[in-house]
Structures are given as C-alpha cells and as structure tokens.
Amino acid sequence: MYWWVNHKQTHAEEIRGGYIWSPKKNTNGAKNHSYDNMPRTAVGDTVFSFAYAEVKAIGEVVEACCSSAKPSEFGNKGDYWDDEGWLVKVKWTMLDKPFRAKDHIDKIEPLLPAKYSPIQKNGNGNQGCYLASVSAELAQVLFMLAGQDKTEAHVVIGIDEKVEKKESAALQQLEQDTSLTQTEKEQLVKSRRGQGKYRRNLEQIESRCRVTGLADKRFLVASHSKPWCDSSNTEKLDGYNGFLLSPHIDRLFDRGWISFADDGELLVAEPPVIDVLKSWAVSYPMNVGSFTDEQKFYLEHHRIEVFKSKHLEF
C-alpha cells in the first residue's frame, strides 16, 4: 500500500531517525483516522514525505508498527501530544529534486481520496491529517514527479495496483463490518502484516524458511499463500494459508515470481528468477519438502492467481 505523511513539525527528526511517529488519539481523547492508519502499515509499504509544501523523500516501511513513547528528540514539539503513540520504522530516500504539490495540483487533485485526503484541492496540507492512504495511481504520479523512471519504480517498490486496490477495499470492509468485535478486527488487520493470531497459528505448523533453511523466527516473514485481500476472515487467520519465509524469498513469493508445486518443487515464473536465486546462494532446482492437504489447497490458489508469467521486466 501507499501512504502520504504530513510531518512539517517533526520532518527533520523523523527523516534523520528513519521513522514516523504519531500519538494514538487526539488531545481530547477522540480517535483520529490518520493515527489509526499507523498500525495498518505493513513492511514493504511506500511512504511519501510531505513537509513545507513539498514532497521531499520517499520511504519504505521496514518494520511493523509498534507502541512507542514520543521520541525525545522532538523536544518541545508537540507538547500537547500524548506521550504514548505509534512508531513505524521507515527507510527514507531523499529526492534529488523535491517538488511542490501546488505546482502539480492539476495532476494530483483528481487522484486524491474523497475522504481523509492528506492535502486540500489547492495543494495545502489538511490540518489534523498525519498519515493518509493514497491510491496506486496517485503513487505513480508522485514517482513520476519525483523523477523516478516508471518501470524502475514498479520493480523496486513493487507496485501492484490490483492488489493495492483489493487491500484498501478489504480494510474498509473490515472497518464497516458491525458483526466483528474490535478485537477481531485488530487480529484481522494484524494478519495482513503477518502478526498476531495468524503468525501464532502459522508457527505451530512451520518452523523455518523452506527455501533458505533459516530457523530464527525473528527474521522470518509470515506470508500468505492465498493473498490476504482474497481470503475470507477465517482464511486470513488460518495457519495453513502461508509459510515463514526469509524477507527476500517472501518478496518473490508475494509478487508471484516463485511458487511451490504440490510435491514440493520450487517453481520460477521466468528464467531470470533463477539468476536472482543463484545470486542469493539459493540452489535451483530445489525441493522444499512435503505439504499437508490444507497447505496444498491454498498453494493451488497461489499458483493460479498469483504465480504468473506476465510480470514486470527486471
């Protein structure tokens, strides 16, 4: 997914420190949708930094959101904020040529979200909005304005408009589902990031990365075979619907560059993927072991719907 952060007050500290931080609620105790977005972020998501009327940096989320005290480096900034908040680690890349949103509002404004927009139609930031979700279409425009080649940006950041739209719709549907308790909603949202109940269920079945052999779970990603956005609420939490994978292997599996046959054979979408695997010291061909019938059920979906030869160029 793609996010836009308005952080004029704390821009310098957050860029330098490699993170974004927000309180959990408004000063009056009321909920704030843009603060609630913080735990909705996931590793690999893209964040556009907006401060002093300019998009100055683009970052990638590198760690899941966690509760954290207000950073001490803020000093007197945000004295009215609660000390307890949300922290998301971000790897920032500063733009060689920052750009003003106002100067390109004709391209940006039509793609702004109708609700919870990070900026106004005139290009000014929306007061009270810290972190806002933006569409893949708007993300592409921002990449273009930042001077990044469209194809290169797709490869590096991993843009997938179809999945992004599905995840946004699924998150919105969860929020509006009155049949679920708040705790149930939180577990389902956490499962998107490979956390919470889903990860606990998965760790009862899988103990290591089947491709690299890494067994230290601190460094493994809980990945879904049937994508989170396509799964029912039950499937989102089903430990058989996924694997513990090393981060770089998870990237290939999540994007459909690799999959697994029912007999355990590692499948590659295109020949260049073999070179990528070998550069990581991953042997090919490879058999990753046997699967349960439940795992085969979800893998069939992955092979049909995710694992395809029609990919972006390397």
TAPEUR-V500022 format. One record per pair of residues at least 24 apart in sequence whose ideal C-beta (glycine too) atoms are under 7 Angstrom apart, sorted by the first residue. I is the first residue (numbers start at 0). GAP is how many residues later the second one is. D is the distance in Angstrom with one decimal. If there is no record, write none. Layout:
BEGIN
I/GAP/D
I/GAP/D
END
This chain:
BEGIN
0/41/7.0
0/44/4.9
0/132/6.3
0/163/5.8
0/166/5.9
0/167/6.8
1/43/7.0
1/44/4.9
1/132/4.9
1/134/6.4
1/137/4.1
1/162/6.9
2/38/6.5
2/42/6.2
2/43/6.9
2/44/4.7
2/128/5.6
2/129/6.8
2/130/6.1
2/131/6.8
3/44/4.9
3/46/6.0
3/114/4.1
3/128/4.9
3/130/5.1
4/42/5.6
4/44/5.8
4/45/6.5
4/125/6.6
4/126/5.2
5/44/5.3
5/112/5.8
5/119/4.8
5/123/5.8
5/124/5.9
6/42/6.9
6/44/5.8
7/43/4.6
7/44/5.9
8/68/5.2
8/69/6.3
9/64/5.9
9/67/5.9
10/38/6.9
10/40/3.7
12/58/6.4
12/60/4.7
12/61/6.0
14/34/6.7
14/42/5.9
14/77/5.3
16/54/6.8
16/56/6.7
17/71/6.2
17/72/6.0
17/73/6.4
17/74/6.3
18/68/5.7
18/69/6.3
18/70/5.2
18/71/5.8
19/27/6.8
19/68/5.1
19/70/5.8
19/111/6.8
20/47/6.6
20/49/6.9
20/50/5.7
20/64/5.7
20/65/6.8
20/66/5.1
21/63/5.4
21/64/5.4
21/108/4.9
21/109/6.6
22/58/4.4
22/59/4.5
22/62/4.4
23/58/6.7
23/60/6.2
23/61/5.6
23/62/6.2
24/57/6.7
26/53/5.2
32/83/5.4
33/82/6.8
33/95/4.7
33/96/4.3
33/97/5.0
33/98/5.9
34/51/6.8
34/95/6.3
36/94/4.5
36/95/6.9
36/96/6.3
37/27/5.2
37/48/3.6
37/50/5.9
37/93/6.0
38/26/4.4
38/47/6.2
38/150/6.9
39/131/6.4
39/149/6.1
40/24/5.6
40/47/5.3
41/150/5.9
41/151/4.3
42/150/6.9
43/114/6.5
45/93/6.4
45/111/5.3
46/43/5.5
47/94/5.5
48/43/6.9
49/68/6.7
49/75/6.6
52/47/5.4
52/48/6.6
52/49/6.4
53/44/4.4
53/45/6.4
53/46/5.4
54/40/7.0
54/43/6.2
54/44/5.7
54/46/6.6
54/87/6.4
54/91/6.8
55/38/6.7
55/39/6.0
55/42/4.4
56/35/4.8
56/36/6.2
56/37/5.0
56/38/6.1
57/35/5.5
57/37/6.8
57/88/6.3
58/31/3.9
58/32/5.8
58/33/4.3
58/34/6.8
59/30/6.8
59/31/5.1
60/27/6.0
60/29/5.8
61/27/5.0
61/28/6.7
61/29/5.0
62/26/3.7
63/129/5.2
63/131/6.0
94/51/5.2
95/51/6.7
96/50/5.8
98/46/5.0
98/47/6.9
103/41/5.6
106/34/5.3
107/30/6.9
107/33/6.4
110/24/6.1
110/26/5.3
110/27/3.9
110/30/6.3
132/35/6.4
135/25/4.0
135/28/4.4
135/29/6.9
150/161/6.9
150/162/6.5
153/158/5.1
154/157/5.8
154/159/6.8
157/97/6.0
162/64/6.5
162/66/6.2
165/63/3.6
165/64/6.9
166/61/6.8
166/62/4.5
169/59/4.7
186/50/6.7
187/45/6.0
187/48/5.5
190/37/6.6
190/45/4.6
190/46/5.6
191/36/4.7
193/27/5.6
193/28/3.2
193/29/6.5
196/40/5.3
197/24/6.4
197/38/6.6
197/39/4.9
200/36/6.2
200/37/6.8
200/38/3.1
201/37/4.3
201/40/5.6
201/42/6.4
203/35/5.9
204/34/4.9
204/35/6.3
205/37/5.6
205/38/4.6
207/36/6.6
208/35/6.0
208/36/5.1
208/37/4.5
208/40/6.1
209/33/6.1
209/78/3.8
209/79/6.1
210/34/6.8
210/35/6.9
210/38/4.7
210/55/6.9
210/71/6.1
210/77/6.2
211/34/4.5
211/37/6.2
211/70/6.7
213/32/5.2
216/27/6.6
219/24/4.2
219/25/6.4
219/26/6.5
220/24/5.4
220/26/5.5
220/29/4.1
222/27/4.7
222/30/5.7
222/31/5.9
224/73/3.9
224/74/5.4
224/76/6.7
224/77/4.5
225/72/4.7
225/75/4.4
225/76/6.5
226/79/6.5
229/75/6.9
239/52/6.4
239/54/3.7
239/55/5.2
239/58/6.4
240/57/4.6
247/32/6.2
255/50/4.3
255/51/4.9
255/52/5.7
255/55/6.9
256/54/6.8
258/43/5.4
258/44/5.0
258/48/3.7
259/28/6.0
259/39/5.7
261/29/6.6
261/34/5.0
261/37/6.7
263/24/5.1
263/25/5.1
263/26/5.8
263/27/6.8
266/40/6.5
268/38/6.2
268/39/6.6
268/40/5.4
268/42/6.0
269/39/6.1
269/41/6.6
271/42/5.1
END
